[in-house]
Every structure is written in structure tokens, then in C-alpha cells.
Amino acid sequence: MMEKTAVRIEDQVLSVLRVLPPVQQREILDFAEFLQQHRQPTEPGPTATLLPLPVLEGWVPAGWKEAIYGEQ
């Protein structure tokens, strides 16, 4: 949950907008409308069909750890 002291972006924009002259307020409104009109719809990311890992069957020869980790 958001804390009461946190300032939302919407509130920040409004506080800046209120102190600007009407001409600049109009420019900001025009820009926001431009962004809204040219907003690209978000497409879902690529999906992959994951196959289960194969079950390994077989045996491990005696001494296999020494062959890999043994002193040389």
C-alpha cells in the first residue's frame, strides 16, 4: 500500500500545471493528447512451449567422481 507521504505523478503534474501560464498549459495538454493518440498497444511477449526434461536412465560407472575431480 502506498504511504500518505508519497506523491503520485498525477499530483506532481497538476501542481506544476497550475503555476504555468495558460499558453504553456495548453501546450502540455496538446502533448498529452498526442501521446494518447500515438500510444502503441502493448503486445504480449513471446511465448514458448516448454517440453518436460527427459528422464535419464542408465548407470554410472564406479569411480566416475574420481575421474572428474581426482588429483592429476
VEXDREN-2710 file (C-alpha; in Angstrom, 1 decimal):
% VEXDREN-2710
k/r/px/py/pz
1/MET/0.0/0.0/0.0
2/MET/1.2/3.5/-0.8
3/GLU/2.3/5.7/2.0
4/LYS/0.4/9.0/2.5
5/THR/3.7/10.9/2.1
6/ALA/4.3/9.5/-1.4
7/VAL/3.4/11.9/-4.1
8/ARG/1.8/10.5/-7.2
9/ILE/2.9/11.6/-10.6
10/GLU/-0.6/12.8/-11.4
11/ASP/-0.4/15.2/-8.3
12/GLN/3.1/16.4/-9.4
13/VAL/1.9/17.2/-12.9
14/LEU/-1.1/19.1/-11.6
15/SER/1.0/21.1/-9.2
16/VAL/3.4/22.2/-12.0
17/LEU/0.5/22.8/-14.4
18/ARG/-1.3/25.1/-12.0
19/VAL/1.6/27.6/-11.9
20/LEU/2.2/27.8/-15.7
21/PRO/0.6/30.4/-17.9
22/PRO/-2.4/29.3/-19.9
23/VAL/-0.4/29.1/-23.2
24/GLN/2.0/26.6/-21.7
25/GLN/-0.9/24.7/-20.0
26/ARG/-2.4/24.3/-23.5
27/GLU/0.9/23.0/-24.9
28/ILE/1.1/20.4/-22.2
29/LEU/-2.5/19.3/-22.9
30/ASP/-1.7/19.1/-26.6
31/PHE/1.3/17.0/-25.9
32/ALA/-0.6/14.6/-23.6
33/GLU/-3.3/14.2/-26.3
34/PHE/-0.6/13.5/-28.8
35/LEU/0.9/10.8/-26.6
36/GLN/-2.6/9.3/-26.0
37/GLN/-3.3/9.2/-29.8
38/HIS/0.1/7.6/-30.7
39/ARG/0.2/5.1/-27.9
40/GLN/1.2/1.7/-29.2
41/PRO/-0.9/-1.1/-27.9
42/THR/1.3/-3.4/-25.8
43/GLU/1.7/-6.8/-27.3
44/PRO/2.2/-9.9/-25.2
45/GLY/5.7/-11.1/-25.1
46/PRO/6.8/-14.2/-27.0
47/THR/5.6/-17.5/-25.6
48/ALA/7.4/-20.7/-25.6
49/THR/6.1/-24.2/-25.3
50/LEU/8.3/-25.9/-22.8
51/LEU/8.7/-29.6/-23.0
52/PRO/9.5/-31.7/-20.0
53/LEU/13.1/-32.7/-19.4
54/PRO/13.8/-36.3/-20.4
55/VAL/14.3/-38.8/-17.6
56/LEU/17.8/-40.2/-17.8
57/GLU/18.1/-43.9/-17.4
58/GLY/21.3/-45.9/-17.1
59/TRP/24.1/-46.5/-14.8
60/VAL/27.2/-44.6/-13.6
61/PRO/30.5/-46.5/-13.6
62/ALA/32.3/-46.8/-10.4
63/GLY/35.0/-44.2/-9.8
64/TRP/33.3/-41.5/-12.0
65/LYS/33.8/-38.8/-9.4
66/GLU/37.5/-39.5/-9.1
67/ALA/37.8/-39.3/-12.9
68/ILE/36.4/-35.8/-12.9
69/TYR/37.5/-34.4/-9.6
70/GLY/40.6/-36.5/-8.8
71/GLU/44.0/-35.1/-8.4
72/GLN/46.1/-35.2/-11.5
END
